[in-house]
Amino acid sequence: MRDVVWLLALFDAPAVSDSEKRAHTRFRNHLLKLGFTRLQWSCYARAYMREKATARDRAAIEIAAPAKSRIRLIMVTDLQFERMTCIDGGARTKPEQKIGQIVVY
């Protein structure tokens, strides 16, 4: 299944004031509700059957973006994702497998 693409959502959002912390938490929870899985603190990923299937979630992320946030959405192929080097605690590990359901549109 080499048509699979991964959408990576990387973000920085201020979390100093109480309202910023709430916005940050709401955004993280929004990503989880969309089916993303946390790879690292502010890096989330989700697999899709094809690039076109990412459009709705990309639009939803843009709408939900907290004020003063910096967000990067990056698409990589399944093969590129599998070739990722992961080092956890000094030891190499394998990247995540296809997480949850894959969206088909």
N, C-alpha and C positions, 0 to 999 in steps of 0.2 A: 504494500500500500504506500507507494512513494509519492502520491499526490498530497499526502498529509502535510500541513504547514503548522507551525507553532507561532502563536502570537505572544510575544513577550511584552509585558507592561512594566516599565521601570519608572519610578517616580520619587521625587523629593517634594515634601510639603511641610511647611513650618508647623511645629507642634509646641509652641511656647505658651500661648494663652489657652484658657479653657475652651474657647470657641474654636481655635485652630486644632486643638487636640480632638475635639468632637468631629470636626470636618475630616481630619486625617483618618480617624477610626471609621467614619461613615464611608469614606472612599475605599478603604481596605475591605470593609464588609461588602461593598458593592462589587468589587472584583470577585470576591468569593461567591456571591450570589450568581454572578455570570458564569461560574464554573472554573475560574482560575484557581491555581494552586500556588502557594507561596514557595519560591525557590530559595530566596534570601529575604532579608528584612524588607526591602522595598522593590522586590523583583518577583513578578508573578507570571505564570505561563499557562497556556491552554492550547490543546491540539484541536485542529479542524480538518475536515476532509479536503477542503480546497480553500484557496485564498479568498474567493468570493464570499464564503461563509463567514468571514471575519468582519464584514462591513457593519452589520448591526451592532456587534459588541464594540467595535471601534467608535461608532457614533455615540453609544451609551456611555463609554468612558469619557469622551470629550464633553458630554453634557454634565457628567457627574464630577468633573475635575474641580478640586478645591481651589479657592482663590489663592494666588501666589504660589501655586504648585508648578513643578516642572515635570512633564510626563513625556516619555519616549515610548512609542509603540513600534516594535521591530518584528518583522516576520522572517522566519527561517524555515527551511525545508526540514522534513523529518530526518533526512540523512545528515544535514548540518547539525541538528540538535543532538543526534546520536554521537557525533564526533566531538562534542563538547568535552573538555577536560574538567573534571570535578575533583577538587581537593578538599576534603573535610577533615579538619584536625590533623593535617599533615599527611593524610593517607588518601590515595586515589580511590574514587568511588565511581560508579556508573551513573550517567544522567538518569533523571526520572523517566519512567516509561509513559506511554500515552495515558494521561490522567483522566479518569471519569469518562463521560460520554463524549463522543466526537459529534459536533454539530454538522448536519447535512441540510443545505438549502437548495 
